[in-house]
Amino acid sequence: MTYHIETTDPVTGTSLKQLMSMPYVIESSENQNLVIYFESEQTRDIYIQNPDQHKLEHYNSHPGSPHIS
């Protein structure tokens, strides 16, 4: 299984320099997992409500539904 990391908050467009203790979600498919980090829990919650509304900076598609691990 492959893991990818998105370090740009898809709600605000801010590139995160530090990931420790930052909120995140994991989107999963059969062959890959995408970990998406956020500036705040508020932007994470906005993203979870409608992930397709928010463009990912480094990936063309969402591999699955977001879930909090």
Order of alpha helices (4+ residues) and beta strands (2+ residues): beta-beta-beta-alpha-beta
